[in-house]
Amino acid sequence: MKTYLALSLPEQHFAPDADKHLATEVIISGSFQEKTRIGRSSLLFSSEDFRAEEVFLRSAAGEWRSAGRAAAGGFTLNFFTEEDRILRDRSYRWLADSLGRSLEEADKLYPFLVVTQKPGERIVYHHLAAGKRGNLFSAYHWSAGEELCSASSVEELIRASWDKWVIARPNYNNNCYYTKWRRDVEIERKYTFERPVDTWLLIQKLYASVAAGGLPGYILEFNDEFQVWDYENYMFEILEPEEQIGYISFVPQANGLMTVKQKTFKKDAEIRTETIKANVAVHPKEARAYAEQIGTVRELPPYRRKRFDINIESLETGNIYGIFMDLCRPLGDAEHALYQCEVEYIRSRVMNEISNVMEDYAEVCAFTKAFLEEEGTSFEEGYYSKLSYLRDYLNHFELKEV
């Protein structure tokens, strides 16, 4: 895939001149390796992914000229590990030699933009985040057109992307690039294990599978791929009014406040209405009174939830999903635990309209199910909720008493 890196100085790029164009000082042409993780929405630029072929520099007259075709091998941007720093130093020494500049001058240049050419489509990606796995670029401009065949045609395409860049620009700040389809609903499928499993071992194997490319077109969510959760949950079933039937639960936060989650559903389902409020000033002893503001409720046994999560994102759409290994135990009772794996749509990272949420979700569910089958686990696929689990838990003891 023919690719161009558009390099500029940070102050030139983020504070462009009034004539409304993104200043590009140097363009490097080349190609990404077959192993590069790239899609229409995102590009994970890892060390040695890009093979530089030619460097273009603007002349004093404003025209682009070739500064040399000496091969640099892999061109590396990353600097988080010692190995990356060595590779990056080699890349920028090559760039400095090609430009006839000092290493200090060349080192100031950074490829904030990457332009790719696919059959019938040109895509402009902007740098979004850096981490130990490389640099993540997010696409913000897609256009049809003739094949890019010169530095000037690349610059023309970048100039044409100005209006979309202005809209996308606020997203290029740390953690400011997320959005979500239907914030009022939760989309979730559950795999309920028929017997206890080692959730810690399973999540490690699942992580390794995704990292190795086991789910083509997806990567572990950049810089937020793994989480560990361990908390208590105080739940109340909402019996009425009818339009609020479901449950409300209270999760203590480290700051002494509470996260309050309410889900509305009459039977277990894949898509449910959900609201979440953080930093609510309510003590566990006050939770019932808080819940009764909604209507008639039934207090359920509090439980402890231990969860290991990985997040994955689609390079094609920017949709992000969580795969959770879940262990729930009523407080003081380790014998009646619930072991589940859950797949949930989390959010999207995209500079375009959100799309294919359910299609991607189906792919992730199919991958997860196949993984669990390969691991030899016995499970039931469905929507078995924590509410149903606690109901069944209570019914178990009520039947024993009878």
C-alpha positions in Angstrom: 0.0 0.0 0.0 1.5 3.3 -1.1 1.8 5.6 1.9 3.1 9.1 2.7 4.2 10.5 6.0 3.7 14.3 6.2 6.2 15.8 8.6 6.0 19.3 10.2 7.0 21.2 13.3 4.5 21.0 16.2 3.9 24.7 16.3 3.3 24.8 12.5 0.8 21.9 12.7 -1.3 22.9 15.7 -1.2 26.7 15.0 -1.5 26.9 11.2 -1.3 30.1 9.3 -4.4 32.1 8.6 -4.4 30.9 5.0 -6.0 27.7 6.2 -3.7 24.9 5.4 -1.8 22.4 7.4 1.9 23.2 6.9 3.9 20.3 5.6 7.7 20.6 5.5 8.8 17.2 4.5 7.1 14.2 2.9 8.4 10.7 3.0 7.0 8.1 0.6 7.1 4.4 1.3 4.9 1.5 2.3 3.6 -0.3 5.3 4.5 -3.9 5.9 1.9 -6.6 5.6 1.8 -7.1 9.4 0.8 -3.5 9.9 -2.6 -3.1 11.7 -4.5 -0.7 9.6 -8.2 -0.1 8.7 -10.4 2.7 7.4 -10.7 4.2 10.9 -7.4 3.5 12.7 -3.8 2.8 12.1 -1.4 1.3 14.6 2.0 2.4 13.6 4.5 0.1 15.3 8.3 0.1 15.1 9.7 -1.1 11.8 6.2 -1.1 10.2 7.0 1.6 7.6 9.6 1.2 4.9 10.8 4.6 3.6 11.6 4.9 -0.1 12.0 8.6 -0.9 12.1 12.0 0.9 10.6 15.1 -0.6 11.6 18.6 0.5 10.1 22.0 -0.4 12.5 24.2 -2.3 13.0 27.9 -1.6 10.6 28.6 -4.5 7.9 26.5 -2.8 8.2 23.5 -5.1 8.6 20.0 -4.0 11.9 18.2 -4.9 13.3 14.8 -4.1 15.9 14.8 -1.4 17.1 11.3 -2.1 16.0 7.7 -2.5 18.4 6.0 -0.1 16.6 3.3 1.7 16.2 3.8 5.5 14.8 0.4 6.2 12.1 0.6 8.9 11.3 4.2 9.8 10.4 4.3 13.6 8.6 7.1 15.5 8.4 5.4 18.9 10.6 6.3 21.9 9.1 4.4 24.9 11.5 1.5 25.1 15.3 1.5 24.7 15.0 -0.6 21.6 12.6 1.9 20.0 14.9 4.8 20.9 17.8 3.1 19.1 15.6 2.5 16.0 14.2 6.0 16.1 17.7 7.5 16.4 18.7 5.6 13.3 15.6 6.7 11.4 16.2 10.4 12.2 19.9 10.2 11.4 18.9 8.9 8.0 16.3 11.7 7.6 18.9 14.3 8.7 21.4 13.0 6.1 18.7 13.0 3.4 17.7 16.6 4.1 21.2 17.9 4.6 20.3 19.1 8.1 21.6 18.5 11.6 20.1 15.7 13.7 18.8 18.3 16.1 16.9 20.1 13.2 15.5 16.8 11.8 14.5 15.6 15.2 12.0 18.4 15.6 10.0 17.1 12.6 7.1 14.8 13.3 4.7 13.0 11.0 1.4 14.2 12.4 -0.3 13.0 9.2 -0.3 9.7 7.3 -1.8 9.5 3.9 -2.7 6.1 2.3 -3.9 5.2 -1.1 -6.2 2.3 -1.6 -8.0 1.4 -4.8 -10.6 4.2 -5.3 -10.0 5.8 -1.9 -7.4 8.1 -0.3 -7.4 8.3 3.6 -5.8 11.0 5.8 -4.9 9.8 9.3 -3.9 12.1 12.2 -1.7 11.2 15.1 -3.8 10.4 18.2 -1.7 8.7 20.9 1.6 7.1 21.6 2.4 4.1 23.8 4.7 1.1 24.1 2.9 -0.7 21.2 3.5 2.2 18.8 1.6 5.2 17.7 -2.1 5.3 17.0 -3.4 7.4 14.1 -7.1 8.0 13.5 -8.6 8.7 10.1 -10.5 11.9 9.7 -10.7 12.5 5.9 -11.8 10.0 3.2 -12.0 10.9 -0.5 -12.2 9.3 -3.9 -9.8 10.4 -6.5 -6.9 9.7 -8.7 -3.8 7.9 -7.5 -1.4 10.1 -5.5 1.7 10.2 -7.5 3.7 13.1 -6.2 4.4 15.2 -3.1 2.4 18.0 -4.5 -0.7 15.8 -4.9 -0.3 14.6 -1.3 -0.1 18.2 -0.1 -3.2 19.1 -2.2 -5.1 16.3 -0.5 -4.0 17.5 3.0 -5.1 21.0 2.2 -8.5 19.7 1.0 -8.9 18.0 4.4 -8.8 21.3 6.3 -12.5 21.6 7.1 -12.7 18.1 8.5 -9.4 18.6 10.5 -10.9 21.7 12.2 -13.9 19.6 13.3 -11.7 16.7 14.5 -9.0 18.8 16.1 -10.5 18.9 19.7 -10.4 15.1 19.7 -6.6 15.1 19.5 -6.3 15.6 23.2 -5.7 12.9 25.7 -8.9 10.7 26.1 -11.0 13.3 24.3 -11.6 11.1 21.3 -14.4 8.8 22.5 -18.1 8.8 21.6 -20.9 6.2 22.0 -23.8 4.9 20.0 -27.0 5.1 22.1 -25.7 6.2 25.5 -28.9 5.1 27.1 -28.6 1.4 26.4 -26.3 -1.5 27.2 -25.5 -4.1 24.6 -24.2 -7.3 26.3 -24.1 -11.0 25.8 -23.2 -13.5 28.5 -21.5 -16.9 28.6 -22.5 -18.5 31.9 -20.1 -21.3 32.9 -21.7 -24.5 34.2 -18.9 -25.0 36.7 -16.1 -22.9 38.3 -13.3 -21.8 35.9 -10.0 -20.0 36.4 -11.0 -16.6 35.1 -7.4 -15.2 35.6 -5.9 -17.9 33.3 -8.7 -17.5 30.7 -8.2 -13.8 30.4 -4.5 -14.2 29.9 -5.0 -16.7 27.1 -7.7 -14.5 25.6 -5.3 -11.5 25.7 -2.6 -13.4 24.0 -4.9 -14.6 21.3 -6.1 -11.1 20.4 -2.5 -9.7 20.6 -1.4 -12.3 18.2 -4.0 -11.4 15.6 -6.6 -14.1 16.5 -9.4 -11.7 15.7 -8.4 -10.2 12.3 -9.2 -6.4 11.9 -9.1 -5.8 15.7 -6.4 -4.8 18.1 -6.3 -4.5 21.9 -7.6 -1.1 22.7 -4.7 1.3 22.5 -3.3 2.2 25.9 -6.4 0.8 27.7 -6.4 -2.9 26.9 -6.5 -4.5 30.3 -8.3 -3.8 33.6 -8.8 -5.4 36.9 -12.0 -4.7 39.0 -12.8 -5.8 42.5 -15.8 -4.2 44.3 -18.9 -4.8 46.3 -22.4 -4.3 44.9 -25.6 -3.5 46.7 -28.6 -4.3 44.6 -32.4 -3.7 44.8 -34.9 -5.2 42.5 -37.4 -2.6 41.3 -40.9 -4.1 41.3 -42.9 -1.0 40.4 -43.8 1.3 38.8 -44.0 -0.9 35.7 -42.0 1.4 33.5 -39.1 1.2 35.9 -39.0 -2.6 36.4 -35.5 -3.9 36.6 -32.9 -3.1 39.3 -30.8 -0.3 40.9 -27.4 -1.1 42.3 -24.8 0.8 44.4 -21.1 0.4 44.0 -18.8 2.0 46.6 -16.1 4.2 45.2 -12.6 4.8 46.6 -13.5 8.4 47.6 -16.3 7.4 49.8 -19.0 8.2 47.3 -21.1 5.8 45.2 -21.7 4.8 41.6 -25.4 4.2 41.1 -26.5 2.1 38.1 -30.0 1.5 37.1 -31.1 -1.0 34.4 -34.7 -1.2 33.1 -35.9 -4.6 31.8 -38.7 -7.0 32.4 -36.8 -10.1 31.3 -33.1 -10.8 30.6 -32.2 -9.4 27.2 -29.3 -8.4 25.0 -30.2 -4.8 24.9 -31.3 -3.0 28.0 -31.9 0.6 29.1 -29.1 1.7 31.5 -28.2 4.9 33.4 -25.1 5.4 35.4 -24.4 8.2 37.9 -21.0 8.5 39.6 -20.0 10.3 42.7 -23.4 10.1 44.4 -23.3 11.0 48.1 -25.1 8.0 49.6 -24.0 5.5 52.2 -24.7 1.8 51.8 -27.1 2.0 54.8 -29.0 4.8 52.9 -29.2 2.8 49.7 -32.7 1.4 50.3 -34.1 4.8 51.0 -32.5 6.1 47.8 -33.9 3.2 45.8 -37.4 3.6 47.2 -37.6 7.1 45.7 -38.2 5.1 42.4 -41.0 2.9 43.8 -41.4 -0.5 45.4 -38.2 -2.4 45.7 -36.8 -5.6 47.1 -33.4 -5.8 48.7 -31.2 -8.5 47.3 -28.1 -10.1 48.9 -25.0 -7.9 48.5 -22.2 -9.5 46.5 -18.5 -9.0 45.6 -17.6 -8.8 42.0 -14.1 -9.7 40.7 -13.6 -9.0 37.1 -10.7 -9.2 34.5 -11.3 -7.2 31.3 -9.7 -6.8 28.0 -10.9 -4.1 25.6 -10.6 -4.5 21.8 -11.2 -2.1 19.0 -12.0 -2.4 15.3 -9.5 -0.8 13.0 -12.2 -0.6 10.3 -14.9 1.2 12.4 -13.3 2.4 15.6 -15.9 0.5 17.7 -14.6 -0.8 21.0 -15.8 -3.8 22.9 -15.0 -5.3 26.3 -14.6 -9.0 27.0 -14.9 -9.6 30.7 -14.1 -12.7 32.9 -16.5 -12.3 35.8 -16.7 -13.9 39.2 -19.6 -12.9 41.6 -20.0 -14.2 45.2 -22.6 -13.2 47.8 -20.8 -11.6 50.7 -19.9 -14.3 53.2 -20.8 -17.2 50.8 -18.0 -18.5 48.6 -19.9 -21.7 47.6 -22.6 -20.2 45.4 -20.5 -18.1 43.0 -21.5 -17.0 39.5 -18.8 -17.5 36.8 -19.4 -15.7 33.5 -17.7 -14.3 30.4 -19.4 -11.1 29.1 -19.1 -9.3 25.8 -20.2 -5.7 25.8 -20.1 -2.7 23.4 -18.2 0.0 25.3 -17.7 3.1 23.0 -16.3 4.2 19.7 -13.3 6.1 18.6 -14.1 7.5 15.2 -14.0 10.9 13.3 -16.9 9.9 11.2 -20.5 8.6 11.7 -20.6 5.6 14.1 -21.4 2.5 12.1 -21.6 -1.3 12.2 -21.9 -1.5 16.0 -24.1 -4.7 15.9 -22.1 -6.3 13.1 -18.8 -5.8 14.9 -20.5 -7.0 18.1 -21.6 -10.2 16.4 -18.0 -10.8 15.3 -16.6 -10.3 18.7 -19.2 -12.6 20.2 -18.5 -15.3 17.7 -14.7 -15.0 18.4 -15.3 -15.2 22.2 -17.6 -18.2 21.9 -15.1 -20.1 19.7 -12.3 -19.2 22.2 -14.2 -20.6 25.1 -15.1 -23.7 23.2 -11.4 -24.2 22.3 -10.5 -23.9 26.0 -12.9 -26.8 26.7 -15.2 -24.8 29.0 -18.9 -25.7 29.4 -21.2 -22.7 29.2 -24.6 -21.4 28.3 -24.8 -18.5 25.8 -27.5 -16.0 26.6 -28.4 -13.0 28.8 -28.4 -14.4 32.3 -28.3 -11.2 34.4 -27.0 -10.5 37.9 -30.6 -9.8 38.9 -31.7 -13.3 37.8 -28.7 -14.8 39.6 -29.6 -13.1 42.9 -33.2 -14.1 42.5 -32.2 -17.7 41.9 -29.8 -17.5 44.9 -32.7 -16.4 47.2 -35.1 -19.0 45.7 -32.5 -21.7 46.5 -32.6 -21.0 50.2 -36.3 -20.4 50.3 -36.9 -23.9 48.7 -34.5 -25.5 51.3 -36.5 -23.9 54.1 -39.8 -25.2 52.7 
